[in-house]
Amino acid sequence: MNAPLDATLEQVRSTLDGGFSNGALVITDDDAMASLATATEMLVLSARQADERRDHLPQVDLALVDAEAGFADEASAVQLISRLRDVQAVQVLVIGPRQSPTLMGRQQLIGLGFRRWATTGEGDERRCWYEFSLADYKVTPDWLNARHWANPELWDRYRW
């Protein structure tokens, strides 16, 4: 194994060691990543299996998706990741592809509401990780509170 791949696998190992009460789901076609996830007793599916079971995936705390898995096309990858983000998982991590993204590139993931979480590897083996977590997806703006809404003290003064 080379060093950049080791860095990605080490990041996967540390991420999966988080102890999830509802478990985790790993979607990958990489044998090393799949064996690592299996060793930590996580549910591992290939891209094809996950696509076939898209509407029947379990509820999990973490879904980890390898963007280099063999998805049929970009539309099926987007549908699966959107389903994981919206319904199936509390937190979704996508390991972006190496070099030139053909599928699930930076712009696509940012457009789906993900943000850059980490980077592993160097040079041609560099992979960016993207995260979506509903708990911290959007910071509540200052103006969004009861104090700025109805203004009952102004009801008799102004005509809207």
C-alpha positions, 0 to 999 in steps of 0.5 A: 500500500502506498502512503496516500492510500494509507492516509485515506484508510487511516482517516476512514478508521478514525472516523468509524471508531466514533461509536455510533448507537445506530451504526454506520453505513459504508458504500464503497467498491474498494476492498481495503476500505470494505474490509476495514469497515467490516472489521468495525462491524459496519454495514458495507454495500457496493455502489450497485447494491446501495443503488438497488436498495436505495429506498430500503436502506437502514437509518444510521448515524453515519453514512460514508460514501466513496465517490470512486465507487462504481455508480452507474451514472451521476444521476444515480449517485446524486439520488443515493447521496441525497436520499442518505442526506435527507432521510437515512443518516444523521451525518453523511461523509463523501470521500471525493474522487482523486484528480479529475472528478468525473462523478461527484466533484467539488461543485456537485457536492457543494451544490448538495449542501456539503462542505469540505471536511478534510483532505487526505493524501498528496499530489495525484492521490489527494482526496477531499472529504465532504460532510453534511450534518443537519445539526450544523448545516445552517447557522441561524441568522441574528434576525431570525427571532421573535423580537424582529417578527410581529413588533406588536408595539408598532401595531397602532402607530403604522399602517403596513 
